[in-house]
Every structure is written in structure tokens, then in C-alpha cells.
């Protein structure tokens, strides 16, 4: 982390504490003051940060010139009579310059024989007081000191009142302390000779700051919520959880944001981790009791008896160990009927994960049996988890039946556990029909939640081995899941073979095979061939069962729309109710509505897509995630859209709903470029091409923009021309509107107005085919620019404002002003729109345009801050000074001056420190 400096140029301590600044400052003042209590005791449960606070205080005292002495106690010290006093006396004599023999004062046995060790300590302290040198003694984990030392240490504090020697001790109290220390401490507190500081759990904001600092990335809201629930504000637990989730591979960072991609997977905490070791070192039955409770605690008051049964001991013995764990701060007593609970849910997860397979299955079976017998009650999700783990240890037929029932309830909204339960049900079912049903449900659940490798395996099992055990509808569903999963796992060779000949061997009849081949073709970006296949086999699929016919119609109208034939599609959008399968259930209705809306979003028709879904009860949060991202980017909700993008890409997820993945990557790259995140934009564009190369002409606009920003203007025309050619080869029309405008502007920049007018005519042709407002907008813009037509410019501006898409409107205004087709005052509108989007890069370029047109840029201080934030962002992206000069449109010398001012303002000494500050969120604060 950067070594920050305040406005006066003073360095802050190297030690980074979160939520403890005031505590450290208060203890530092107490330790340095002759009028304060000479003993400060820092207390709190394991992991709360006692040692970190001591380190922070010692650092600040050292900076003030106060001498310090540190002793760290370990558990074995309890067995060394007067060991703490012996070590302390030796260290104090060493400070006074005693010879080496006195400095290493005896072992524990000789100390035990020496009388009056407490008096010797008092003498040493008085000698130091007499010298007048400030000294603070730190004793960490003083709870491990032997009882004799603890009792003798407290009276010695009397000698320090008003002097220059003070003690700061970290102490983890047990809820029952057997040696009477706390009573003596209370007397010192009453006399003003001691002060106790109890560290409290950190609030949510401080935990988030801690995670940002640790990961050098901003935690997502879901990760913050998970850590808050499992760690209860204990910083040591947060560190342990982060390490544990890294070990399991479930903690992912993308674009400097951290996500938990599988929240139901427990973190892996090693046995030596302090939170786990605290239980392990208690010995006796404490550890097995704690491990069993970690599994059985949701059963409430029934848990102790079940633990006794599992360990084959008396229930009274179990309750004794539970009381011990309570006294050590591991457990807490829940509300009535809720039984014992772990103070840190993280510890319960870690203990559960550390159990052997046999032990875990045995405890799961015990829980299931108790619930089935009515001895205990449990939530459905908990019972399903135990059923999945118990396996053959319980009645497998009943277990499979209940697992399937729970999974059907959860499969749409809670995919991770549903997938796990169904996987277990597949293994437990022996009856062929139920086994196949479980396989099909597993395939569908994995498909819905983008776990395509697992979906592929189960769908293929149904198709290849059990096609006669499912209905025609279910079989077609399995075939489509299989095709989409092959595409999503990037197995282009298998998908190509399926489209060429493999489709002929699929079960279910010609209608099934036609639909499956069509799906394979458009996942290969072969839209025209898919259209030809559907038209050639129309009589076959349209005469099939209701599902085959419905899917045939849906695919036919959607593919035709991509190719520029909108009639059937527009008819369905206008009246989806009277299309096949509408009354067959909410699932088919949901899929059909989302498919229609997705095509509208491909056309840039946000308002129509939103109205279509809301008219039939689908709120924004229920849309598929890719559609939420695209819609959010169009309506200007960039923060939420980018958060969803990061979550998807952090989990290495493909969306598979053609062309959802490409549309999502297009929207994401535009937002990243606009915010100066050029490296991330490149990552997203490359991912779209490499992993799901469908309708790649949609990426040409952000690709050309990225190359232009980076100074590769000579490549821009090639990118646009190749995209136009690619779309033409496939017969694709949707998404070409913007390409013609860019081509027009490129030709005008080269001085060829005749070519520009030719391409404007192409934009008019596309508009006639699609008939959408976006196509009309680009028709008007190309006409205005190519023909210098102010009337077309006015119409375009009115249409862009009516469409209400902030980025589109800002781009429209800027283009018209650059070509002197509207009043320069309109730039203020574009400038404000970019500001609302936090689009730093186009806003900075717009300032240059405003100055070139003698237009004042509002807010000088805000402009300076924004320029610095853009510069810091670009530095974080890894750009060199030469690249920075190109992007910012200035000289390299100007870049060096700007960087110097930025380093001075932030207190960073280098690019590395600046990057660290940006990544962790420390800049801008």
C-alpha cells in the first residue's frame, strides 16, 4: 500500500488498521501520559485484532521517541511458574545495561526457587522510573501467562502511577476465568490504575475497506454480505475466509472487483488456522463435539442428544463440552428452542469442511433420520443438503423423491444448491423413469445457471441412453440443452459435426432434428443456413407436436428478423398471447417473452423491450442477466450493468443465449472505453471473439473506437469494412446501422463525399428493412452528415431525445456539432449526459471540442479533479507516457507534468503506489 502523506506532508504509520484508528490513538495517549492509568488492557475474542492494535500503538509511540519493550506469550507459558515475570525482569535489566549473565536471567525452574520475584520486578520498575526515560511494555496474549505472574504483575502496577513506565497488554478473556485475575483488575480500574479497552466487531464499511486493501480490489455487494454474515465483523475471521475461499477457487477478481462465484462452497481453513486451532487445542471431547455441532446446530435443542448418539457418549458429557466451548467464546446460547450456535458461522463451515467423508455422511444421516422420525425440525434447504450428503446411509428412494421436490422449487432462483441436490438424486435413483427425470432436471438447472459442462453431460445421458423414458417435449428440451451446451463449452468441432451430419442421428423424429440443427447453425453464426433449413422443412416441423411447432415458429421469426425480414417478428411482439405455448405455463411464456425482448434489444429498442416485458408482469430484476446488462447500458445505469458484467466474467460464464454474449460484451466494452478502462475493454472484446464468436460485427463499433483512442486511426476503416463484409456474407442486417454511419464519416474525413453518400443510401436501405427507431436514427444521421442536411440533423436530434438513451443522445449531439449541423450550445447537454454516466474519456475529449469552439467549460475545480481521475485510471490500465499522450491528445511533456502534479496531490511516490491506491479504492477517496 502507498505510504500516504497528509496535507502537511507527514507520513502515516505503515501499519494499516481498519476501524481501530480512534482506539489506537486513545491507547497511545494513555500510554504516553504520566497522568493516565499505567496499565491498558486490550481485550476481545479471537481474531478481533488485539495484536494489530498493539502493533499500531507501538508504531505511534516509537514515532514519538518512546522506548518500547515487547513480550509475546504462548500457550506453553501457563506451565512455567513465574515465567512472565522472569522474562520481564531480564528484559528490564537489559534496558539498564546489565551484563550478559544478568541479562539472561535463569530458566523457569530456577526462577521458581528464587523468592521475591515480584519484589524484583517492582525494584526494576522503580529504577526505570528514577531514570526518567519513557518506556511502554507490551505483552501480547497475556492470558497465556502463568497465574502467578498475572497475579504478581497487577500489584507492581501500583509503582507506576504518575511515572514514565506504562504497560499495554492484549488479553483474550474466557467467559469464566479461574485464577481470580479479573477481580484484581477491577480493583485497579476502580483505583484509576488500569483501563480496559474491549475491541468491538468492525462495522460493514470497515470490513469492506479491509477486504479492498487485502485483495487490492473492491468487494461486490454479495461478497460483502457473505463476509458480514459468516464473520460477524471479526477481522481475523475475514482474513481467514478470504484465504479459505482462495484455496477453493471460489473467490475471483475481475476488473479490480472481487466476487464469490459459488457462495455455497465453504472456505478451506487449515487445521493450524487460529480459529480452528482454538477448538483443536482444547483437547478431550471438545473438538468432536464442536465438529458434530457444526453439522447439527440447525436442529436446535435436539442437537446435544444427537451429538451424544453420534459420539456414543452420555448427553451430560456433551453438554459439559458445550459449556466449555461457550466459556472459551466459541459458542453462544441461542434464543429459546434454537439451541447452541457458533459465534462465528465461518468456524462452523470450516469444521464441517474438515470432516472426513464417512463422518460427514454419518452425521447427515443422523440429522435426516431425526427429522423423518419427528425428533427434530429443520428448514427444507438444510434437510436437502443432508439428504444429498447422506446418500445410501438413508432410505434412498425417499431421499431421491424429496431431493427432486426441493430442487424443482429452487431450480429457477437458487441454482447452486439445486444442482447439487439433483446430482445426488441422480445417484440415488434406481427406477429408470425417476432416474431419467432427475437427469433432465439436472441438465435444465445447470443450463439455466450457465453451468454448461454439467448440463452437457446430463443432457447427453438422456438423449443417448434414455430417449424412450421421457416425453417428446422433455426430449426436445434435452436436445436443445445439449446443443447450446456444446456451443457454450466452445467445442466448435462437435457443433460443426452436429450441424453437418450428426443431427440426423438425434432421436425424436424429423421435427426434433430440424430444430436441433437450426440451433446448431445459428450458434455457429450461420444464420442464412438456419433460415434455409427452417423454410425447407416447414411442413415437417409445423405439423409436429405443440412444442416443436412453437419453437419452429419462434426460431423462424427471430432468425428472419436478424436477416432483416421483420414482419413475423413484429406480429409476435404486437400479440404474443396468441402464439403457441402461451398457455402452457409460465416457463414457456417467460422464455418466449425474453426471446422477443432480446431481439428488440439487439435492434436498440429499449423502450419497446421494457414495455413488452412489464406488460406481462416481468420486472427488470427477473430478466436474464445478459439482457439486464444490455438494457442497463442503454438506459444509463452503467454502475449496475458493469457490476453484473464483472460478476459474469469473474465466474468465467458464457451466456449462450444467442446473441446475448456478444451484445453483453459490446455494451461492456463501450462502458469500459468511456470510463478509460481500455485494457478491460480489450479483454472483453477478445473474450467475445474467442469464446462465443456469433454476430461479431456488433463489436466493430467499440473495436474501432478503442483503436482510434489508442492512436491506430489507420486501422479503423479496416475494422468497419471487415464487419460490413462479414454481416453481408451471412445475410445479417441487425446491428449494421451504426456501421454505415461510421463508414460515412470515414469517407468524409478522406474527402470522398460521393462515397459517403453511397453509404448513406445503404443506411436508408437497412432502415427500410428493419423499420426500427434506431435504424431510422442512423438513417437520418448518415443523411445529415453525408448531404450536410440540417433538416435531417434536426429530425435526428429530436428522435434521439425521444428515445431517451443517454449515451446515444450524447454521441448524436457530438457528431452533429462536429459536422456543424446543430448549435454548439447543445454540447452542454452532451457534457452533462456523459457526466451522469461517469464517461471520463468522451467527456475529456468533449472539453477539447468545446474549447475549440470558444465555449467555456463549466466547473474548473471539478474539471481538474476529473482530469486527474482519468489520468490515474489510464495509468492503472498500464499505459505508457507515450500512449497517455495519444489518448489525452497532448504532448508527452504535458503528460509528465500532469503525473508530477498527481503524485504530489495524492502523496504517491510512484506509478506502483498510484495503481495500488486506485485498485484498493483509496484514490479517489
Beta strands, then each sheet from edge to edge (+ up, - down):
strand 1: 39-43
strand 2: 67-72
strand 3: 135-140
strand 4: 165-171
strand 5: 194-198
strand 6: 218-219
strand 7: 251-254
strand 8: 257-260
strand 9: 331-333
strand 10: 340-342
sheet 1: 2+ 3+ 4+ 1+ 5+
sheet 2: 6+ 8+ 7-
sheet 3: 9+ 10-
end
